[in-house]
Amino acid sequence: MKPAAVLTLVLLITCQVHAGELATTLRRPVALAFSPDASRLLAANRDSGTVSIVALAMGRVEREPAIGKRLSDLVAIPGTNRLLATDEAAHELLLLESAGDELRVLTRLAVSPYPVSVRLSEGGKQATVASLWSRRLTFVDLTDGLKIRPAGVVDLPFSPRCQLPLAGRDRLIVADSFGAKLALVEPSTGKLLDTRIFPGHNIRGIGTSPDGKMLIVAHQMLNDLAHSIRNDIHWGLLMSNDLRWLEVDSVLAGGKKLYYGAHIYPLGDPGKGGGDPGGLDVAANGTVCITLAGVDLVAFGKENDFSMQRVRVGRRPTAVRLSPDGRKAYVANTLDDSISVVDLEAAEVTATISLGPQPELTLVQQGELLFYDARLSHDGWMSCHSCHSDGHANGEKNDNLSDASFGAPKRVLSLLGVRDTLPLAWNGKVQTLRRQIENSLDNTMQREERLPPDQIKAIAAYVETLENPPPVAALRGTTDHAAIERGRAAFARHDCGNCHAGPAFTSPAAYDVGLPDSLGNKEFNPPSLRGLSHRGPYFHDNSAETVEEVFLKHGHPNAATYSADEVRDLAAFLLSL
């Protein structure tokens, strides 16, 4: 037996013995941070609201304090023994103090709802918190790492997730969680300066080269000119998984200069897809390590390498941190509650550290594993999440057989609240969620073998738990109740409820609303209007950028006319659903 294999076995045995002292629960690690001396690794756990404190020399969890409800990020404050964590369910930023295997909460600060990431400014005097569903960035002042206080908010035009401060430039890049937009924010003034757009979606990793000249973005790209057939999937034409390199100066300049000096490294080869790129980290020597969450791998290499090495790790790796010397990668395997330790020089896993015992999975939890598994698709290029990002939608168009035709790509629909919006598909021909899942696996993902009925049932059970978040205005506290009531009256006056009937604001029939697709199909099932503030563009062809354009540009339905006041009030009402 190889020495590395012996070490792995020893660590697993050690962890199994120690695991008896830990609670039996699902943890779901999503973020990693080192202790000040790098002797310990701290893992923020989404489902348990705990932080697993891992002693790296012993390869086991020392303690697991409960600090919140649903943790989403964790960062260490350099030069201190303090950390910041975001709690997505409690809508809080937490200031933590670490001392050996102890961890305690010093302060809980309310921030804009649904915080999913936190980053420190270059000097460590300020932090920014990105909040997903409220589409906001909260600025937080830090005083010597001892106190945190709110210092303002800025509204964003999309749902943010990843953030990246640019060293020496007074610029913060905030990435779209679903589409492929980058917001440029000026931290010193707290202003949103501009937005950059490039082809892609699902930005889950972002970083810079060691010299700060190149921006590195991990994302996917759905090609609406390709068809969901095996040939297009096999060659990575339908869904690609990419590591995009953009010159920072070009990103800041924007316009035609955006792609100057840019290039893309494909995270997948024909027959060997790299489904669902996740978090990434960059070593001082330029090595980039990125998780391929859908196929349970990490890939690593340098900018000018023509190939990246791959190592298999645990179930759905989403976060990675490189050791200070850049020789090891620590990988959070979200869906099997473990940390993989990868020796980058040997290109092998040297240890797998269990975070604790798990209970038997429920049907819904089994469905979550399958929903995020790109190996269900032909050659591992995409999972359900690839198009329906975290159950929502990537805002892109896909040309598949859901409408029984090729040649008319249509917008990917959100799955949030889908259990109440049958029938399914743009033509409204699919009567059950399980049937639609089978169609997606067979016709869109081109799975080689039919998935067993019990697994179809599990995916459906998971999807049925997906809920629409509250409207953006409600989360920001900017609801205009008077305008909403006027809009409700206009909605009734124009008989909009004939197609979009409450309470789900849809109906089972298909209607000709004067917007045929490129093949001449005229009748479409009306999507639910619930959760509209979190969606867009609109219509099957993405031809309306805003709700206002639905009425002003398209006269929906069938060249109807509206006054400017009606459009404003209708938008307020629809975005409140």
N, C-alpha and C positions, 0 to 999 in steps of 0.2 A: 504494500500500500504506500502511495506517495505521502511525503510529510505533510503536504497541504491537506490531503484527504484525512489524515490522522487528526490534524488540528481542527478541521471542520467537525469531525465526529466528536472530539473532546468538547468543543464549544457547544454542540447541540446537546450532549449529555448534561453538561453543566447547566445549560439553560432549562432543560427539562426538569432537573432537580429543583432549581430555583423557582421555576414556574409554579410549583405547588404553593408558594407563599403569595402568589398574585391572584387576583380575582379572575374568575372565569367570565370573560366578556369579550365583545368585539371592540377592538381599539381603532383600527383603520388609520395608521400613521400617514400624515400628509405633508409634514415639514420637519426639517432637521436643523440643529444648531449645535455648535461645540461649546463646551465650558471654556472659561478663560485660558486654562492651561492645556486644552485639547485632550485631556485625559478621559473625558466623558462626552458622550453624544446624547443630546436630548431630542426626543421625538414627540412632536405634538400630535395627539390622537383625536381624530375627527369625531368618532361615535361615542367614545367614553368621556371626552372632555378632560382627559388626563395627559400628563407628560411622563413618558418613560425615560428614566435616567439610566443610561447604559454605561457601565464601567468597561472601557474598551480593552484594558489589559486583561480583565477576567472574562470578557465576552458575555456579560449577562446584565440583566436589569437589576439595579440595586434597589430603586424605589420607584413608585408610580403615584405621585400626588395628583389628586383631582383638583383642577383649578377653574374649570368652566363647564360649558354645556356642549359646544360643538366647535372645537378649535380648527382654525383654517390656516394659520401661519405662525412662524416663530423665528425671531432674529435676535442675535446677541448684540449688545451695545459694546463696541470695541473699547478696550482699556478699563472695563468695569466687570463686575460680576452680576450684571443685570441683563435682562432680556425683555423683549416686547412680544406679546402674543395677541392674535386676534381671535375673538369668539364670535362666530357667525350667527349663532342662535341668540346670544345675549346682547348682540350689537355693541360689543365693548372692545376697547383696547386695554390690555393688561400689562402693567409694569411688574416684572418678576425679579426676585433676588435669588441667586444661586450660591450655595455654600456647600461644597462637597456633594454629598448625595441628598442634600436638602434643597427644597425649592418652595418659596412662599410668594404670595401675591402681596405687593406693596400698595398698588392702586388699581382701581377699575374705572376707566373713563368711557362714558357713553360717546359713541361716534355715529356717523350716518349708518342706517340699517344695512345689515348683511355685509360686514367687512370680510374680505377674503385675502388681503395681503397687506403687509406693512414693510416699509423700507426706510432706512436712515439716510439723512443727507450726508454729503461728503465730510463735513466737520462733526457730525454726530449731534448737532444742536437741534435738529428738527427731524420729525418722522412724518411720513405720509401714509395714510390708510386708504386703500381702494375698496369701495363698497359696491358690490355687484348689482343688486336690484335697484338700489336708490341712485345708481349712476353718479356717484359723487366721490370726490377725493377730499379727505379731511386732513388738514394740517395740524400737527401737534408739536408744541415746543417742549424740549427737554432741558432740564436744568441739572447739569452735572450727572446725568443719569439717575437723579434722585426723585425728580418730580416730572409729571406730564400734565399739560393743560392744553385745551383746544385753542387753535389760533386761526380758524377760518375754514371754509369749505369752497370748493369749486365744482360746478356742475359739468358733467361730461356728456358727450353726444352718444355714448354707447355704454354697455355694461363692462366695467374694467376688471382685470385680474392682475396680470403681471405688471411690475413696475421696475424701472431702472434709472437711477440717478446717473447723469453723465459727469464724470470727474472734471472739475475745473471749468465748467461751461454754464453753470446756473440753469441747467435744463434737466427736466425729468421726463422720461418717456413712459407713458402708460398705455398698455396694450388692451385691445378689445378681447373679451373672453370668448366671443362667439364668431365674429367676423374677422377681418384683417385690417383694422385701423390702428394707427398709433397716434396718440395725443401728445403734443409738445406743451409742457407746462413749465412756467418760470417760477421756481420755488420762492425766490426772494420777494416776489410781488403776489404770489398765489394766483396768477392769471393763466388761463388756457390760451395759448398763443395760436395754435393751428392743429390740423389733423392731416396725417398722411395715410394713404390707402394703397395697398398692393394686393395682387391676386392671392387669395388664401383664406384660411379660417382656423379656428381652434389654436390660437397662440397660447402655448402652455409653458414655454421656456424662453428666456431672454437674457442676454449677457453682452459683454464687450470683450474684445481681444485685450491681452495684457497691456498693449500700448494705447488702448482707448480709441483706436482709429476705426475699428470695425464693430458694427452692431450685429449681433448674432441672434437670429430669431428661429425658434422651432415651431413649425406649424404644419397644417395640411392644406391641400389644394384640390378642390373638386372641379373637374373640367366638364362644363355643360355641353361641350362639343363632342364628348365621348359618350358611348352607350354602355349600359350596364350589361355587357356581354363578357365572356371569359377572356377573350383576346385583349380587350381594352383594359380589363382589370389586371391580367397577367403582366402586361408591359408597364403598369403603373400609369396608364393614360387617364383612367377614370378618376382615381383617387391617388394622389401622390403624398408622400410624407417627406418633409423637406427641412433642411437646415439652411436658412437664407443668410447670406452675408451682405450687409449694406454698409457703405462708407458712412460714418457718422456725419461728416461734413455734408454729404449728399442728402442725408435724411433731413438735416437742419435746413438745407437750402430748398428742398422740395421741388415741385414742378417737374420739368423735364430732367433735372439733375438727380432725381431720386435714385435712379438705377446706375449712375456713373460709378464705376468701380465695383459693381455688385456681381455676385454669383451665387449659385445654389448648389448644395450638395444633397443628392437624393438619399434619403434614409430608407433604402430598399432597392432590391434588384429584381429583375424578372424571375418569378417563381419564389421569391423570398421577400415579401413585403415587410415594411417596418411600421405597422399600424400604430397610430396614435402617439406621436412624439410627445413627451412630457417635459419635466423639469430638466434643466441643464446647469452645469457649473464649469468654470474655466480655470485651469491651473496657470501658474506664473510662467510656465514654459510653453504655453499656448495650447496645451491639450484640452480639448472640449469633451466632456462626458455628458451624454444625454440618455434619458430613459426612453425606451420604446414600450409604452405602457400597455398597448394592446397585444403584444406578442411576448411579454415577459423577458425583455432583454435590455441591456445597456449597450450603447455603442460609444466608441471613443476614438479620437484621432485628432490631427491638426489640420489647419486651414488648407494647406497645400497637399495634403495626403490624397491619393486617388482612391483610397478605400479606408473604411473605418472598421476596426475590430469589434466583434460582438461577443458578449458573454451572457449566458442565460442566468437570470436571477429568480426572484419570487413572483407572486401573482400581482399583476398590475403595479409595476414600479412607477412612482409619480414624482419623487423628489430624490435629489442626489447632492451630496456634499463631498468635495475632495479634501483629503487630509492636507494640513499646512505644507507638507513637503511635496504634495502632488502625486504621491506614489500609490495612494489607495483611494478608492471611491466607496462611500457609504450610501447605500441605496435603501430608501423606504419602500417596502413592498406593501402597498395599501391593503390589498385584498387577501393577504394571508398573515397580517400582523407580524412582520419580521423585518429585520435589517440584514441585507447582504453586504459583506465586506469583499471588495474586489481588488485584487492585486493587478494594477494596470500594466506593470512590466511583464508579469507572467500571463496576463490575460486569463485569469481564472478567479473563481470565488473561493476564498480561503476560509470563510466562516459565514454561518447563517445564524443570526441571533434571534431567537423567539422573544417576542414582547410579552408573552403570557398565554395561558390556556384559553381556548375558544369554545363556546358552546356549539351545539349542533345547529347548523344554519336553517333558518326558516325558509319557506318557499320564496318569499320576497328576497331574502338575502342571496339565495341561489340564483335568482333572476338577475340580481345586480352583477354577479360574477359574469354571467353570460352576456349581459348588455354591453359590458366593457371589453369583451374578448374578441380581438380582431381575427383570431384563428377560426372563428366561425365563417369567415369570408374566404373566397378563393385566394390562395397564396398569402393570406394574412395582411392584406392591404388596408382593411377597414373594419371597424366594429359598428354596432348600432350608434354608439356615441360619436363616431366620426361625422355623421350627418346631423344627428340629434344631440348636439353637444350638451352633456349632462342632462339629457332628457328634453332640452329645449330645441333650438334649431340653429344652423350655421348661417342662415340668411342667403344661401346659395341656391342655384337651380341644378336639378339633376334630371338626366334623360333616362328614365327607366320605364318599365312596363306597368307601372301602377295605373296608368290610364289606357293600357292595352295598345300602346303605340310608341314608336321611336320617332324622333324628329321634332318634338315639341317639349323641350325641357321645362320643368316647372319647379317653383319654389318649394324647398323642403319645409314641411309643416312641423310646428312645435308639438311635442307630446305632452306638454304640461296641461293637466286637466282633460286629457283625451278620453278618459273613461266615460265622460258625460257627453261626448260629441259624436256618437255614431250616427250614420255610417261613416266610413273612412275612405281616403283617397280623393283626389280632386274631382273624379267623376262620381263619387258617392256610391260605388258599386260594391264595396267591401263591407259586409254587415257585422263582422266581429273583429275584435282586436287580435285574437289568435290567428285568424285567417290572414290579416294584414302582416303579422310577424312572419308567417310562413311565406307570404309573397315576397317580403323584403329579403329574407334569407335565400330563397330560391331564385328570384328574378333580378334582384339588385346586387346582393352580395355574392351570388353565384356559388353558393355552398355546394360542395361535391355530393354530400349525402344529406338526406332529409334529417332534420333534428328530431330526436324522439319527442313524442307528445308531452311527456312530463317536463321537458326542458322548455318547450314552447309555453306551457302553462306557467312555468316559473318566470320567464321573461314578461309575460302578460301581467302576472301578479305584481312584479316590480314596477312596470310602467303605470299600472293603475294607482300606485301610491304617489305619482308625480303631481304636484299641485302648482297652480299659478301663484306667483307671489303677489302681494298687494301692488296696486298701481304706483307708478313712479311718483306722481304728485303727492299721493298719500304718504309715501315714505319720506318725501322731502318736506312735508308739512306745507305744501303750496296749493292745496285743493281749493278751487273756486266753485263753491257749492251753488251759487246763483247761476253761473254759466252752465253748470252740469244740468240743472233743472230746466233751463231754457233749451239745452241740447236734447234732453229727454223728450220735451214737447215737440221739437223739430223732427226727431226720430219717428215719433208717432204720426206726425202730420204728413210725412213723406212715405208712410207705410213701410218703413224699413223692416219692421217686425214681421212682415210677410215671409221674408227669407231668413232673417236673423231673429228668430223668436226666442224670448226668454224662457227659462232662466239661463240656458246655455248660449243663447244668442246665435243659434244655427237652426237648421231644419233638415229633414232626411231627403228632401228632393234635390234635383239639379235644375239650374235655371240658366236661361240665356240672358246675360246682362250686357250684351253688346261688346264683349271683349274676346273674340275668337283667338285660339292659339294658332301657331304657324302651320298646323295641319288642317285648320278649318273647324276644329272642335269648338262648339259654342256653349254647351251646357256644363256648368260646374256646380258642385256641391258647395254651399257657402261655408267657409271656415268659421269657427266660433270667434266672436268678438271679445271674449274674455281674455284678459292678459294682453290686450292690444298695445298698451304702452311699452311692452317689452319686446315687441316684434317690429318688423319692417326690414326692407321695403314691402310693399303690399301688392296684392293680386298674384295670379299664378305665374306671371311673367316678370314680377318685380318692377313693374312699370310706374308705380306710384312710390316716390321716395318718402312721402309724409302722408298722414291722414288727410291733411288739407288737400293734397293733390288728388286724392280719391274723388273728391267732389269738384274741385276747380279745374283740373286737367282732364279728367275722364267723365265728369258728369254722371257719376255712378248713382243708380243704374240706368242704362239706356238713355244717355244724353239728358238726364234730369238737370234742372237749373236751380241754383241756390243763391241767396244773397250772401254778401260777405259776413254779415252778422250770424247767419245760420251756419255757415261753414265753421266759424270760430266756435260757436256753441256746440255744434255737433262734434267737433274734435274734442272739446272738453268732456263731453258726455262719454264718447267712445273710449277715450283714454282713461276714464275712471272705472271702467269695467274690469 
